[in-house]
Amino acid sequence: MKFTALLGLVVIATTALFAHDPITTKVTWEREIAPLFEARCISCHAPGGGAPMSLATYDEARPWARAIREEVLARRMPRWPVVRGYGDFENDPSLSAFEIALITAWVDGGAPKTLPNRTGAPAPSLAALPTPRLHAPAEGGKTVSIACRSQALPSGRLLSITPALRAGGSLRLILQLSDGRAEPLIWIRNFDPAFDQTYHLRTPVRLTRGTRLVAETEEREGCRVSLTLEAS
């Protein structure tokens, strides 16, 4: 109860501070930030979602604007447990440098919902990069569940990976291709079962006969990986 009351006071105080911030940016909630949050944040930050607060509306998001700025600059949000440089996934919600700059400019400029239009002319556009809603590709192929150990893989096109390991565990997977090349597949650190998900490869990987999976993990029991494969 005391924590809830304190949190409420912090939000009220932050809102009051923002009410006096001068507007010094052309980036607005309605034109740039709301579509960006819709594409990158709302899957968790919605009423009833997995995050502790909703960012679905301007009134809900604005009290958290400064905290949002710090989280995106530190790349702690949007949450993505895959180590950068390991794999390229279609459902990666990570922000681009341009998107981070948009959020920073919005917060530093007073976090406006919209800009006043005193002339009656259309407000100048500051178009963001396209931010399509992240989605999983259509289901297809067969799913193979294997233990987290190095082993030969069946032939086919690898579409997605679903790891399952203990909380706080780490897992790195590398493909040893039949031509001798090694291809980093995925590296997950500090696994959180509350945010388990399937990682959909942006470009499916063709697995030929002789391809092996190299697994590096401290998990001895309970670690498994589900691979979705499509016949090639």
C-alpha positions, -999 to +999 in steps of 0.1 A: +000+000+000+028+024+009+047+016-023+016+022-044+009+055-027+046+066-032+045+055-069+013+076-073+030+107-058+060+102-081+037+101-112+018+131-101+050+151-094+064+141-127+033+151-145+033+185-128+069+191-139+061+182-175+032+206-174+057+235-172+082+222-197+085+245-228+078+228-261+110+230-282+105+200-306+085+192-336+083+155-326+048+148-312+031+119-296+003+117-322+025+118-353+057+100-344+058+085-309+024+067-307+030+047-339+065+038-327+052+027-293+024+007-310+050-012-331+076-017-305+062-015-269+025-022-267+029-060-268+040-057-232+031-022-221-007-024-225-035-028-199-031-063-186+002-068-203+034-082-188+049-048-180+041-029-148+026+001-166+007+008-198+021+031-225-009+027-247-021+063-245-005+097-241-019+102-206-004+069-195+030+074-212+038+110-205+045+106-167+071+080-176+087+100-205+120+107-187+123+071-175+115+059-211+143+081-224+168+066-200+158+030-207+159+033-245+193+052-244+207+024-223+190-001-247+173-019-218+140-014-235+123-027-256+133-059-238+153-083-260+174-110-244+194-120-275+230-108-276+236-084-305+253-099-335+239-133-329+212-140-354+188-117-373+151-122-362+119-109-377+103-102-343+132-083-329+117-051-313+150-033-308+150+004-317+171+018-345+194+048-338+169+070-356+140+058-334+160+063-302+168+099-314+131+105-320+121+095-285+150+115-270+140+146-290+104+142-279+112+140-242+139+167-243+115+190-262+087+188-236+069+156-247+041+173-266+009+154-276+005+176-306+017+210-318-005+241-319-015+251-354-022+288-353-022+293-391-047+267-401-022+252-424-011+215-420+015+211-394+050+203-408+057+166-411+087+150-394+082+115-408+097+086-389+112+056-405+086+029-412+077+010-380+054-019-390+039-039-363+060-069-354+044-102-361+052-138-363+052-153-398+026-178-407+029-212-391+045-239-413+069-268-412+074-293-384+087-287-349+116-308-335+124-306-298+160-315-288+182-313-258+207-285-254+237-304-266+258-306-297+243-329-323+235-335-359+204-318-373+179-330-399+178-315-433+154-287-441+150-249-438+153-236-403+125-211-396+124-204-359+140-213-325+122-217-291+145-222-262+134-234-227+158-232-198+159-222-162+155-187-150+188-168-153+203-194-176+223-188-208+224-206-241+245-200-272+238-220-304+261-221-334+255-240-367+284-260-380+275-261-417+283-291-439+308-269-460+328-262-428+314-227-421+302-217-386+272-195-384+261-179-351+224-188-345+214-173-312+228-164-278+205-158-249+216-146-215+197-143-183+167-162-195+134-150-181+106-177-183+081-148-181+093-135-214+098-168-232+091-166-269+098-180-303+126-163-323+117-162-360+146-160-384+144-131-408+160-153-434+155-191-430+187-211-429+191-241-452+203-271-433+219-297-455+230-332-445+260-331-422+250-298-405+255-299-367+242-278-339+269-267-314+253-258-280+272-239-253+254-238-219+259-245-183+225-261-182+228-299-176+191-307-171+159-292-183+173-272-212+156-279-245+153-262-279+124-264-303+133-259-339+108-253-366+119-268-399+104-267-434+112-293-460+137-278-485 
